[in-house]
Amino acid sequence: MTFEELIDQASKILEKESRLVQIPSQGKVVFVGDTHGDLEASRQVTRQFLKKPYRIVFLGDYVDRGDDSEENIRYLLGLKLEHPEEIFFLAGNHEGFMVKQFHPSSFWNSITLEQREGYGLLFSKFPLAATTQNGILAVHGALPDLESLEEIGKIELGDGNWDRIVWGDFVEEEAEFLGDLWGRPQFGRPYFERMMERYQKQVLVRSHQPHAPLRMFKKRCITIFSSHAYLPTRTVAIADLEREIRTSEDLVLGTV
């Protein structure tokens, strides 16, 4: 399949998806952290979990850092064409290079201008969040400040809430907002709890911060990372969609 055909076919599927993915309430869902050009991580995940009763939600950052960025994203997009209802891709900050540039950006610097434009347009269609009926919310970085989750569809690329979702960090501090750190907005416990109460969710699953604590905020926030680009262990989080979820300890951690 040519680059143009892949982008065109994947775009048609993504255009049918909401910015907020609603995961059905049957079976299990596997959340996958940043893969960052780690093709073997993506292959291991799909070998283990691309089957019933699982659905897979990737939390963003498929490119840069690792050695196989283009191979990784092409592999995943190919699977999306075959399994559009079983595999979902959330947007991470490394998919937003055409909106907010950053360095290093090895993937974006290695491809042609035509490919940059094609991938940039495709990535702009990735959903920003996923949610389950039993209380889980998943994003790449931090939480947006919206009246309801349904407003995620109104977020514009590059606006403040987009920045929070794909660039935001959480820290164990008793402050709502702690400023920006190298372009990454920092949020503390009060902001987390206020937003989770507003959205009526129990647990946040996220990635983005490879050196963040695994669990924060009374175990209601879990941060996972699934690439050898940063850490020796690739972690995923698995949730049973048919049981009550109160804390991140109700999810099962796995490795790939």
N, C-alpha and C positions, 0 to 999 in steps of 0.2 A: 504494500500500500504506500502511495506517495505521501509526502508531507502534507500537501494540499488536501488530499482525500481524507487523511486522518483528522486534520483540523476541522474540515467541513462536517464530517460525520459525527465527531465528538461534540461539536458546537450544537448540532441539531438536537442531540440528546440533552445537553446541559440547558438549553433554552426552555425545555419542558419542566425543568426542576425549579422548585421554589428556592429562594435564598435561605430559607429555613427548612431543612430536611426533617420531615416527620417520620421517624422510624416506626414501623408497625409493631404492635404489642405482642407478637408471637415470636417464639424462638429466642435467639441470643444475638447480641451485637458485639463486635470486636472493634475496639478503638485502637488505632495505630498512630504513634507519634511521628515526628519528623523522620523521613527516610533519607533526605539529603544526598541523592545520588548513590545510595546504597542499594543497587539492583538486587543483590542477594537477599536483603531484608524484605523487599517487596515480594520476591519469589517465595520466600519461606512463609510469609503471611498468607499468600494466596493458596499455596499448596495445602496449608493446614486448615484454612478457614473458608475458602471459597466453595462452600457446600452447605447443604441444610444441616442444622437449623440456623446457620449464622448469616448475618449481614456484616459488612465491613465498612467502617468509617475511617478514612485517613484524615488526619488533622492538619494537613498542610505541609509546606516546605519539602517538595519532591526533588528540587534541583539545588545546585551549588554544593560546596564543601566536599562531597564524595567524588569518586572518579568516573561515575557512570550516570551523570545527570540526564543526558538526552535518552540514553537507553532505558533509564528508569521511568521517565515520564511517558515515553512511547509504549513501553510494556504495560504500564497501568492504563493508559488510554485505550489500548487494544482490548484489555479486559473489560473496560467500561462499555465498549461497543457490544461485547458478547453478553455481559451481565449487568444491564443498566439498573435493575431493581435490587441488585445484591451488593453493589460496591459504590461508595460515594466518596467524593473528594472535596474537602473543605479548603478554602483559600488560606494560605499562609503569607507572611511578609515576603518571602522569596519568590512568590508568584506575582507580586506587585511591583516588580522592578520598573515597569513602564509607567507606573503611577508615582512611585517614590523610590528614586534610585539609591543604591547602597553599594558599599565595597567591603570586602571582596565579593565579586559576582562572577565566578569563573564560568558558569554555564552561559550567562547572558553575553559575556565577552567572547565566547567561543563560537557563536552562531552568527549567521548573516543577518542583515537588517530585515530582510523579508521574513526570516524565521522569528526574529524578535517581535515583529508586528503580529505575526500569526499566533505565536504562543501568548503574547500579551493580550490579544483579543480573546483567545480561548480562556485563559486564566481569569479574565475579568468576569466570566460567566460562572465560575465556581461558586457554590453556596458558601455562606459565611458562618453558618451554625447548623447543628443538628440537635434534635430533642427527642426524648422518649416519653411515653405516657406514664411511666413509673418514676419520673422525677429527675432524669439526667439531662443536663445541657452540655453540649460539646462545642468548643471553639478552638482556634489556634492559640490565641494569646490571652487577652483579658475581656471583660464584659462590656458591652455597649451600654450607654445611658439612654434608654428608650422608655416610653410609657408601657409598651408591651412587646413581646417577642415578635408579634406579627408585623411590627414596624421595621424589622430587619430588611424587608423588601424595599424600603424607601431609602436605605443607606446609599450614598453616592461614593464612588471610588475616590479615595483621598480625603474624605471628610473626617471629622473628629471621631465619629463612632467606628468608621472603617479602620482608622488608626489604632483605636483601642483594641479592636478585635484581632488584627493581624500583627500589631507591633507591641501591644501592652504586656507588661510584666506584673505579677503579683509578688508582694513581699510581706513577711510577717511583721508588720508595723501597725501601730494604733493610729493611723491617719488615713483619710480617704485618698488623698492624692499627694504623692511625694515628689512631683516634678518629673522631668524627663532625664533619662540617663542615656546619652549617645543616641538620642532620637527615639528612645523607647519609654513611653509613659509608664510611671510606676504607681501602682495602687495597693492600698493596704486592706486590713480586715474590715473596717467599717464600710468601705465601698463595696466589697465583696458581699457582705451580709445584706446590705440594703438592696443591691440589685437582685440577689437570689430570692429575697423575700418578695420583691416586686414581681419577679417572673414565676414565682411559686415553684421553684425547683430545689431539689435537695442536694444534688452533687454536680459539680463542674468537672468535666474531663478536658484537659488541655495539654499542649506540648510547649514548643517555643523556647523554653528555658531549660537547657540540659542540666544545669547545676542547681536548679531550684529543689527544695525539699520535695520528696515524693508526695507527702500529704501535708496540707496546710489548713488553717481555719477550722479547727475541731474536726479534722478529717473529712471536710465537705468539699475540698478541692484536691484533685490528684493531677500531677504533672508527669507525663510519660514521654519517653524518647526511644525511637526505634531504629536508630542508625549507628553504625560503628564509626561514623565520622567524628563523634564526640566521646562516646562512652563504650566500654567493652561489652556491656550487656544491652541487648535490644529488648525493650519492654513493651507489652501490649496490655490492655485492660479489657476484660470480658464481663459483660453484664447479662444476666438472665432477665429478659423483658417481661416475664410473667411473675416475678417476685417483687416484693416491696424493697425499695432502695432508700436507705436513710443516711448512710455515710459511704465514703469511698471503700470502706472495708467490706461492703456488700458486693463489690466487684472483685473478680478473680484476676490476679496478675499472672501473666504468662511471659515466656521469652521465645524468641524466634532466631 
